[in-house]
Amino acid sequence: MAVPKRKMSRSNTRSRRAQWKSGLPTLTKCDRGHTTLPHTVCPECGRYDKRTVLDV
């Protein structure tokens, strides 16, 4: 297992951790124009991949 040879400085640690920031989720439109998260059922019309899977 890899073990660091020397202590990492605070500035190096913090600059590395600065890359962990989260971004905004990607939004898509269902076939009826509602905005949803990708690969999920539309909560407004209950459709997924141009099929109705939930009765809303």
mmCIF file of the N, C-alpha and C atoms, coordinates in Angstrom:
data_MODEL
# 
_entry.id   MODEL 
# 
loop_
_atom_site.group_PDB 
_atom_site.id 
_atom_site.type_symbol 
_atom_site.label_atom_id 
_atom_site.label_alt_id 
_atom_site.label_comp_id 
_atom_site.label_asym_id 
_atom_site.label_entity_id 
_atom_site.label_seq_id 
_atom_site.pdbx_PDB_ins_code 
_atom_site.Cartn_x 
_atom_site.Cartn_y 
_atom_site.Cartn_z 
_atom_site.occupancy 
_atom_site.B_iso_or_equiv 
_atom_site.pdbx_formal_charge 
_atom_site.auth_seq_id 
_atom_site.auth_comp_id 
_atom_site.auth_asym_id 
_atom_site.auth_atom_id 
_atom_site.pdbx_PDB_model_num 
ATOM 1   N N  . MET A 1 1  ? 0.849   -1.179 0.000   1.00 0.00 ? 1  MET A N  1 
ATOM 2   C CA . MET A 1 1  ? 0.000   0.000  0.000   1.00 0.00 ? 1  MET A CA 1 
ATOM 3   C C  . MET A 1 1  ? 0.894   1.241  0.000   1.00 0.00 ? 1  MET A C  1 
ATOM 4   N N  . ALA A 1 2  ? 0.501   2.239  -0.772  1.00 0.00 ? 2  ALA A N  1 
ATOM 5   C CA . ALA A 1 2  ? 1.299   3.458  -0.879  1.00 0.00 ? 2  ALA A CA 1 
ATOM 6   C C  . ALA A 1 2  ? 1.163   4.301  0.383   1.00 0.00 ? 2  ALA A C  1 
ATOM 7   N N  . VAL A 1 3  ? 2.310   4.769  0.884   1.00 0.00 ? 3  VAL A N  1 
ATOM 8   C CA . VAL A 1 3  ? 2.343   5.607  2.073   1.00 0.00 ? 3  VAL A CA 1 
ATOM 9   C C  . VAL A 1 3  ? 3.141   6.856  1.728   1.00 0.00 ? 3  VAL A C  1 
ATOM 10  N N  . PRO A 1 4  ? 2.638   8.059  2.066   1.00 0.00 ? 4  PRO A N  1 
ATOM 11  C CA . PRO A 1 4  ? 3.376   9.277  1.752   1.00 0.00 ? 4  PRO A CA 1 
ATOM 12  C C  . PRO A 1 4  ? 4.721   9.324  2.488   1.00 0.00 ? 4  PRO A C  1 
ATOM 13  N N  . LYS A 1 5  ? 5.737   9.786  1.792   1.00 0.00 ? 5  LYS A N  1 
ATOM 14  C CA . LYS A 1 5  ? 7.070   9.849  2.393   1.00 0.00 ? 5  LYS A CA 1 
ATOM 15  C C  . LYS A 1 5  ? 7.211   11.075 3.295   1.00 0.00 ? 5  LYS A C  1 
ATOM 16  N N  . ARG A 1 6  ? 6.538   12.185 2.927   1.00 0.00 ? 6  ARG A N  1 
ATOM 17  C CA . ARG A 1 6  ? 6.627   13.414 3.704   1.00 0.00 ? 6  ARG A CA 1 
ATOM 18  C C  . ARG A 1 6  ? 5.235   13.992 3.956   1.00 0.00 ? 6  ARG A C  1 
ATOM 19  N N  . LYS A 1 7  ? 5.162   14.821 4.995   1.00 0.00 ? 7  LYS A N  1 
ATOM 20  C CA . LYS A 1 7  ? 3.904   15.483 5.320   1.00 0.00 ? 7  LYS A CA 1 
ATOM 21  C C  . LYS A 1 7  ? 3.535   16.465 4.215   1.00 0.00 ? 7  LYS A C  1 
ATOM 22  N N  . MET A 1 8  ? 2.259   16.476 3.843   1.00 0.00 ? 8  MET A N  1 
ATOM 23  C CA . MET A 1 8  ? 1.798   17.420 2.818   1.00 0.00 ? 8  MET A CA 1 
ATOM 24  C C  . MET A 1 8  ? 1.455   18.748 3.492   1.00 0.00 ? 8  MET A C  1 
ATOM 25  N N  . SER A 1 9  ? 1.917   19.856 2.913   1.00 0.00 ? 9  SER A N  1 
ATOM 26  C CA . SER A 1 9  ? 1.698   21.173 3.515   1.00 0.00 ? 9  SER A CA 1 
ATOM 27  C C  . SER A 1 9  ? 0.221   21.552 3.500   1.00 0.00 ? 9  SER A C  1 
ATOM 28  N N  . ARG A 1 10 ? -0.140  22.522 4.310   1.00 0.00 ? 10 ARG A N  1 
ATOM 29  C CA . ARG A 1 10 ? -1.529  22.974 4.375   1.00 0.00 ? 10 ARG A CA 1 
ATOM 30  C C  . ARG A 1 10 ? -2.002  23.538 3.048   1.00 0.00 ? 10 ARG A C  1 
ATOM 31  N N  . SER A 1 11 ? -1.134  24.316 2.392   1.00 0.00 ? 11 SER A N  1 
ATOM 32  C CA . SER A 1 11 ? -1.563  24.925 1.128   1.00 0.00 ? 11 SER A CA 1 
ATOM 33  C C  . SER A 1 11 ? -1.779  23.863 0.053   1.00 0.00 ? 11 SER A C  1 
ATOM 34  N N  . ASN A 1 12 ? -0.930  22.851 0.015   1.00 0.00 ? 12 ASN A N  1 
ATOM 35  C CA . ASN A 1 12 ? -1.127  21.775 -0.952  1.00 0.00 ? 12 ASN A CA 1 
ATOM 36  C C  . ASN A 1 12 ? -2.390  20.981 -0.641  1.00 0.00 ? 12 ASN A C  1 
ATOM 37  N N  . THR A 1 13 ? -2.626  20.716 0.627   1.00 0.00 ? 13 THR A N  1 
ATOM 38  C CA . THR A 1 13 ? -3.824  19.986 1.025   1.00 0.00 ? 13 THR A CA 1 
ATOM 39  C C  . THR A 1 13 ? -5.076  20.771 0.666   1.00 0.00 ? 13 THR A C  1 
ATOM 40  N N  . ARG A 1 14 ? -5.080  22.052 0.981   1.00 0.00 ? 14 ARG A N  1 
ATOM 41  C CA . ARG A 1 14 ? -6.267  22.869 0.728   1.00 0.00 ? 14 ARG A CA 1 
ATOM 42  C C  . ARG A 1 14 ? -6.504  23.098 -0.750  1.00 0.00 ? 14 ARG A C  1 
ATOM 43  N N  . SER A 1 15 ? -5.420  23.240 -1.529  1.00 0.00 ? 15 SER A N  1 
ATOM 44  C CA . SER A 1 15 ? -5.617  23.424 -2.970  1.00 0.00 ? 15 SER A CA 1 
ATOM 45  C C  . SER A 1 15 ? -6.119  22.137 -3.612  1.00 0.00 ? 15 SER A C  1 
ATOM 46  N N  . ARG A 1 16 ? -5.726  20.989 -3.090  1.00 0.00 ? 16 ARG A N  1 
ATOM 47  C CA . ARG A 1 16 ? -6.247  19.732 -3.596  1.00 0.00 ? 16 ARG A CA 1 
ATOM 48  C C  . ARG A 1 16 ? -7.725  19.579 -3.250  1.00 0.00 ? 16 ARG A C  1 
ATOM 49  N N  . ARG A 1 17 ? -8.079  19.924 -2.019  1.00 0.00 ? 17 ARG A N  1 
ATOM 50  C CA . ARG A 1 17 ? -9.472  19.797 -1.588  1.00 0.00 ? 17 ARG A CA 1 
ATOM 51  C C  . ARG A 1 17 ? -10.388 20.802 -2.270  1.00 0.00 ? 17 ARG A C  1 
ATOM 52  N N  . ALA A 1 18 ? -9.840  21.880 -2.786  1.00 0.00 ? 18 ALA A N  1 
ATOM 53  C CA . ALA A 1 18 ? -10.664 22.891 -3.464  1.00 0.00 ? 18 ALA A CA 1 
ATOM 54  C C  . ALA A 1 18 ? -11.309 22.323 -4.720  1.00 0.00 ? 18 ALA A C  1 
ATOM 55  N N  . GLN A 1 19 ? -10.768 21.224 -5.250  1.00 0.00 ? 19 GLN A N  1 
ATOM 56  C CA . GLN A 1 19 ? -11.335 20.613 -6.452  1.00 0.00 ? 19 GLN A CA 1 
ATOM 57  C C  . GLN A 1 19 ? -12.555 19.759 -6.142  1.00 0.00 ? 19 GLN A C  1 
ATOM 58  N N  . TRP A 1 20 ? -12.871 19.563 -4.859  1.00 0.00 ? 20 TRP A N  1 
ATOM 59  C CA . TRP A 1 20 ? -13.985 18.705 -4.473  1.00 0.00 ? 20 TRP A CA 1 
ATOM 60  C C  . TRP A 1 20 ? -15.343 19.382 -4.596  1.00 0.00 ? 20 TRP A C  1 
ATOM 61  N N  . LYS A 1 21 ? -15.361 20.652 -4.975  1.00 0.00 ? 21 LYS A N  1 
ATOM 62  C CA . LYS A 1 21 ? -16.626 21.390 -4.974  1.00 0.00 ? 21 LYS A CA 1 
ATOM 63  C C  . LYS A 1 21 ? -17.659 20.699 -5.865  1.00 0.00 ? 21 LYS A C  1 
ATOM 64  N N  . SER A 1 22 ? -18.878 20.762 -5.444  1.00 0.00 ? 22 SER A N  1 
ATOM 65  C CA . SER A 1 22 ? -19.935 20.121 -6.217  1.00 0.00 ? 22 SER A CA 1 
ATOM 66  C C  . SER A 1 22 ? -20.512 21.114 -7.218  1.00 0.00 ? 22 SER A C  1 
ATOM 67  N N  . GLY A 1 23 ? -21.021 20.590 -8.290  1.00 0.00 ? 23 GLY A N  1 
ATOM 68  C CA . GLY A 1 23 ? -21.605 21.431 -9.325  1.00 0.00 ? 23 GLY A CA 1 
ATOM 69  C C  . GLY A 1 23 ? -23.119 21.314 -9.340  1.00 0.00 ? 23 GLY A C  1 
ATOM 70  N N  . LEU A 1 24 ? -23.740 22.089 -10.166 1.00 0.00 ? 24 LEU A N  1 
ATOM 71  C CA . LEU A 1 24 ? -25.188 22.021 -10.299 1.00 0.00 ? 24 LEU A CA 1 
ATOM 72  C C  . LEU A 1 24 ? -25.581 20.744 -11.030 1.00 0.00 ? 24 LEU A C  1 
ATOM 73  N N  . PRO A 1 25 ? -26.723 20.134 -10.675 1.00 0.00 ? 25 PRO A N  1 
ATOM 74  C CA . PRO A 1 25 ? -27.136 18.927 -11.373 1.00 0.00 ? 25 PRO A CA 1 
ATOM 75  C C  . PRO A 1 25 ? -27.563 19.245 -12.806 1.00 0.00 ? 25 PRO A C  1 
ATOM 76  N N  . THR A 1 26 ? -27.331 18.311 -13.698 1.00 0.00 ? 26 THR A N  1 
ATOM 77  C CA . THR A 1 26 ? -27.726 18.472 -15.091 1.00 0.00 ? 26 THR A CA 1 
ATOM 78  C C  . THR A 1 26 ? -29.225 18.225 -15.200 1.00 0.00 ? 26 THR A C  1 
ATOM 79  N N  . LEU A 1 27 ? -29.923 19.114 -15.863 1.00 0.00 ? 27 LEU A N  1 
ATOM 80  C CA . LEU A 1 27 ? -31.363 18.970 -16.042 1.00 0.00 ? 27 LEU A CA 1 
ATOM 81  C C  . LEU A 1 27 ? -31.672 18.673 -17.499 1.00 0.00 ? 27 LEU A C  1 
ATOM 82  N N  . THR A 1 28 ? -32.683 17.850 -17.719 1.00 0.00 ? 28 THR A N  1 
ATOM 83  C CA . THR A 1 28 ? -33.134 17.533 -19.069 1.00 0.00 ? 28 THR A CA 1 
ATOM 84  C C  . THR A 1 28 ? -34.624 17.814 -19.159 1.00 0.00 ? 28 THR A C  1 
ATOM 85  N N  . LYS A 1 29 ? -35.154 17.781 -20.362 1.00 0.00 ? 29 LYS A N  1 
ATOM 86  C CA . LYS A 1 29 ? -36.589 17.981 -20.563 1.00 0.00 ? 29 LYS A CA 1 
ATOM 87  C C  . LYS A 1 29 ? -37.206 16.668 -20.991 1.00 0.00 ? 29 LYS A C  1 
ATOM 88  N N  . CYS A 1 30 ? -38.358 16.343 -20.402 1.00 0.00 ? 30 CYS A N  1 
ATOM 89  C CA . CYS A 1 30 ? -39.074 15.154 -20.852 1.00 0.00 ? 30 CYS A CA 1 
ATOM 90  C C  . CYS A 1 30 ? -39.746 15.480 -22.185 1.00 0.00 ? 30 CYS A C  1 
ATOM 91  N N  . ASP A 1 31 ? -40.361 14.480 -22.803 1.00 0.00 ? 31 ASP A N  1 
ATOM 92  C CA . ASP A 1 31 ? -40.926 14.698 -24.135 1.00 0.00 ? 31 ASP A CA 1 
ATOM 93  C C  . ASP A 1 31 ? -42.115 15.659 -24.130 1.00 0.00 ? 31 ASP A C  1 
ATOM 94  N N  . ARG A 1 32 ? -42.654 15.976 -22.965 1.00 0.00 ? 32 ARG A N  1 
ATOM 95  C CA . ARG A 1 32 ? -43.740 16.958 -22.880 1.00 0.00 ? 32 ARG A CA 1 
ATOM 96  C C  . ARG A 1 32 ? -43.263 18.329 -22.418 1.00 0.00 ? 32 ARG A C  1 
ATOM 97  N N  . GLY A 1 33 ? -41.930 18.482 -22.220 1.00 0.00 ? 33 GLY A N  1 
ATOM 98  C CA . GLY A 1 33 ? -41.374 19.798 -21.924 1.00 0.00 ? 33 GLY A CA 1 
ATOM 99  C C  . GLY A 1 33 ? -41.127 20.104 -20.464 1.00 0.00 ? 33 GLY A C  1 
ATOM 100 N N  . HIS A 1 34 ? -41.390 19.159 -19.560 1.00 0.00 ? 34 HIS A N  1 
ATOM 101 C CA . HIS A 1 34 ? -41.122 19.393 -18.144 1.00 0.00 ? 34 HIS A CA 1 
ATOM 102 C C  . HIS A 1 34 ? -39.641 19.183 -17.864 1.00 0.00 ? 34 HIS A C  1 
ATOM 103 N N  . THR A 1 35 ? -39.089 19.938 -16.921 1.00 0.00 ? 35 THR A N  1 
ATOM 104 C CA . THR A 1 35 ? -37.672 19.817 -16.562 1.00 0.00 ? 35 THR A CA 1 
ATOM 105 C C  . THR A 1 35 ? -37.522 18.760 -15.478 1.00 0.00 ? 35 THR A C  1 
ATOM 106 N N  . THR A 1 36 ? -36.620 17.780 -15.715 1.00 0.00 ? 36 THR A N  1 
ATOM 107 C CA . THR A 1 36 ? -36.394 16.692 -14.764 1.00 0.00 ? 36 THR A CA 1 
ATOM 108 C C  . THR A 1 36 ? -34.905 16.380 -14.685 1.00 0.00 ? 36 THR A C  1 
ATOM 109 N N  . LEU A 1 37 ? -34.528 15.571 -13.705 1.00 0.00 ? 37 LEU A N  1 
ATOM 110 C CA . LEU A 1 37 ? -33.186 15.026 -13.643 1.00 0.00 ? 37 LEU A CA 1 
ATOM 111 C C  . LEU A 1 37 ? -33.073 13.905 -14.671 1.00 0.00 ? 37 LEU A C  1 
ATOM 112 N N  . PRO A 1 38 ? -31.884 13.684 -15.241 1.00 0.00 ? 38 PRO A N  1 
ATOM 113 C CA . PRO A 1 38 ? -31.760 12.616 -16.226 1.00 0.00 ? 38 PRO A CA 1 
ATOM 114 C C  . PRO A 1 38 ? -31.945 11.236 -15.595 1.00 0.00 ? 38 PRO A C  1 
ATOM 115 N N  . HIS A 1 39 ? -32.474 10.297 -16.362 1.00 0.00 ? 39 HIS A N  1 
ATOM 116 C CA . HIS A 1 39 ? -32.688 8.907  -15.966 1.00 0.00 ? 39 HIS A CA 1 
ATOM 117 C C  . HIS A 1 39 ? -33.641 8.781  -14.787 1.00 0.00 ? 39 HIS A C  1 
ATOM 118 N N  . THR A 1 40 ? -34.628 9.670  -14.686 1.00 0.00 ? 40 THR A N  1 
ATOM 119 C CA . THR A 1 40 ? -35.647 9.570  -13.644 1.00 0.00 ? 40 THR A CA 1 
ATOM 120 C C  . THR A 1 40 ? -37.014 9.777  -14.273 1.00 0.00 ? 40 THR A C  1 
ATOM 121 N N  . VAL A 1 41 ? -38.041 9.307  -13.590 1.00 0.00 ? 41 VAL A N  1 
ATOM 122 C CA . VAL A 1 41 ? -39.412 9.507  -14.043 1.00 0.00 ? 41 VAL A CA 1 
ATOM 123 C C  . VAL A 1 41 ? -39.796 10.957 -13.808 1.00 0.00 ? 41 VAL A C  1 
ATOM 124 N N  . CYS A 1 42 ? -40.482 11.561 -14.772 1.00 0.00 ? 42 CYS A N  1 
ATOM 125 C CA . CYS A 1 42 ? -40.927 12.945 -14.628 1.00 0.00 ? 42 CYS A CA 1 
ATOM 126 C C  . CYS A 1 42 ? -41.986 13.010 -13.537 1.00 0.00 ? 42 CYS A C  1 
ATOM 127 N N  . PRO A 1 43 ? -41.798 13.832 -12.499 1.00 0.00 ? 43 PRO A N  1 
ATOM 128 C CA . PRO A 1 43 ? -42.786 13.884 -11.422 1.00 0.00 ? 43 PRO A CA 1 
ATOM 129 C C  . PRO A 1 43 ? -44.096 14.558 -11.828 1.00 0.00 ? 43 PRO A C  1 
ATOM 130 N N  . GLU A 1 44 ? -44.098 15.332 -12.907 1.00 0.00 ? 44 GLU A N  1 
ATOM 131 C CA . GLU A 1 44 ? -45.309 16.049 -13.306 1.00 0.00 ? 44 GLU A CA 1 
ATOM 132 C C  . GLU A 1 44 ? -46.217 15.214 -14.201 1.00 0.00 ? 44 GLU A C  1 
ATOM 133 N N  . CYS A 1 45 ? -45.631 14.464 -15.139 1.00 0.00 ? 45 CYS A N  1 
ATOM 134 C CA . CYS A 1 45 ? -46.488 13.689 -16.055 1.00 0.00 ? 45 CYS A CA 1 
ATOM 135 C C  . CYS A 1 45 ? -46.334 12.181 -15.868 1.00 0.00 ? 45 CYS A C  1 
ATOM 136 N N  . GLY A 1 46 ? -45.349 11.712 -15.095 1.00 0.00 ? 46 GLY A N  1 
ATOM 137 C CA . GLY A 1 46 ? -45.189 10.289 -14.819 1.00 0.00 ? 46 GLY A CA 1 
ATOM 138 C C  . GLY A 1 46 ? -44.644 9.495  -15.984 1.00 0.00 ? 46 GLY A C  1 
ATOM 139 N N  . ARG A 1 47 ? -43.918 10.152 -16.892 1.00 0.00 ? 47 ARG A N  1 
ATOM 140 C CA . ARG A 1 47 ? -43.398 9.461  -18.074 1.00 0.00 ? 47 ARG A CA 1 
ATOM 141 C C  . ARG A 1 47 ? -41.895 9.281  -17.967 1.00 0.00 ? 47 ARG A C  1 
ATOM 142 N N  . TYR A 1 48 ? -41.410 8.174  -18.586 1.00 0.00 ? 48 TYR A N  1 
ATOM 143 C CA . TYR A 1 48 ? -39.977 7.897  -18.666 1.00 0.00 ? 48 TYR A CA 1 
ATOM 144 C C  . TYR A 1 48 ? -39.722 7.253  -20.015 1.00 0.00 ? 48 TYR A C  1 
ATOM 145 N N  . ASP A 1 49 ? -38.781 7.804  -20.776 1.00 0.00 ? 49 ASP A N  1 
ATOM 146 C CA . ASP A 1 49 ? -38.403 7.271  -22.083 1.00 0.00 ? 49 ASP A CA 1 
ATOM 147 C C  . ASP A 1 49 ? -39.626 7.123  -22.995 1.00 0.00 ? 49 ASP A C  1 
ATOM 148 N N  . LYS A 1 50 ? -40.452 8.182  -23.034 1.00 0.00 ? 50 LYS A N  1 
ATOM 149 C CA . LYS A 1 50 ? -41.638 8.260  -23.883 1.00 0.00 ? 50 LYS A CA 1 
ATOM 150 C C  . LYS A 1 50 ? -42.677 7.195  -23.581 1.00 0.00 ? 50 LYS A C  1 
ATOM 151 N N  . ARG A 1 51 ? -42.687 6.700  -22.322 1.00 0.00 ? 51 ARG A N  1 
ATOM 152 C CA . ARG A 1 51 ? -43.700 5.757  -21.877 1.00 0.00 ? 51 ARG A CA 1 
ATOM 153 C C  . ARG A 1 51 ? -44.277 6.250  -20.556 1.00 0.00 ? 51 ARG A C  1 
ATOM 154 N N  . THR A 1 52 ? -45.540 6.018  -20.315 1.00 0.00 ? 52 THR A N  1 
ATOM 155 C CA . THR A 1 52 ? -46.147 6.365  -19.027 1.00 0.00 ? 52 THR A CA 1 
ATOM 156 C C  . THR A 1 52 ? -45.908 5.206  -18.069 1.00 0.00 ? 52 THR A C  1 
ATOM 157 N N  . VAL A 1 53 ? -45.224 5.494  -16.964 1.00 0.00 ? 53 VAL A N  1 
ATOM 158 C CA . VAL A 1 53 ? -44.928 4.461  -15.978 1.00 0.00 ? 53 VAL A CA 1 
ATOM 159 C C  . VAL A 1 53 ? -45.602 4.732  -14.645 1.00 0.00 ? 53 VAL A C  1 
ATOM 160 N N  . LEU A 1 54 ? -46.062 5.960  -14.403 1.00 0.00 ? 54 LEU A N  1 
ATOM 161 C CA . LEU A 1 54 ? -46.784 6.300  -13.178 1.00 0.00 ? 54 LEU A CA 1 
ATOM 162 C C  . LEU A 1 54 ? -48.076 7.008  -13.539 1.00 0.00 ? 54 LEU A C  1 
ATOM 163 N N  . ASP A 1 55 ? -49.113 6.717  -12.782 1.00 0.00 ? 55 ASP A N  1 
ATOM 164 C CA . ASP A 1 55 ? -50.363 7.451  -12.952 1.00 0.00 ? 55 ASP A CA 1 
ATOM 165 C C  . ASP A 1 55 ? -50.341 8.663  -12.034 1.00 0.00 ? 55 ASP A C  1 
ATOM 166 N N  . VAL A 1 56 ? -50.351 9.841  -12.631 1.00 0.00 ? 56 VAL A N  1 
ATOM 167 C CA . VAL A 1 56 ? -50.279 11.075 -11.847 1.00 0.00 ? 56 VAL A CA 1 
ATOM 168 C C  . VAL A 1 56 ? -51.621 11.765 -11.904 1.00 0.00 ? 56 VAL A C  1 
# 
